[in-house]
Amino acid sequence: MRFGKTKDPETGKTLADKTTILYNPHITLRDIPLEAYTYIVNGKPAIEWVMERQSVTTDKSSHITNDANHYATETLQNPKYPLELLQRIITVSLETMKVVGGLPGLCV
């Protein structure tokens, strides 16, 4: 999973497009509202946290590969789990921020 890319019109540099997530070569999530990134978990947006945890990584010293796809198919018997989790987190982030935005201010 990674963000799409876009060019900054002023500098010409390539930047991450957070409205697009490339899940794999066949699946792309588009038009993700930027408001979804305001829901923070463990110091970072929940969407980015899930993307980081669901990525395939290999430990350099032990060469052990952590692949969320194996967990999804072997333990949960649901190969769509990582994608469904990402979709749920986007929805939860948006809905949570709606609730938080509707709360009255604190009186101090």
Buried (B, 14 or more C-beta within 10 A) or exposed (E): BEBBEBEEEEEEEEEEBBBBBBBEEEEEBEEBEEEBBBBEBEEEBBBBBBBEEBEEEEEEEEEEEEBBEEBBBEEEEEEEBBBEBBBEBBEBBBEBBEEEEEEEEEEE
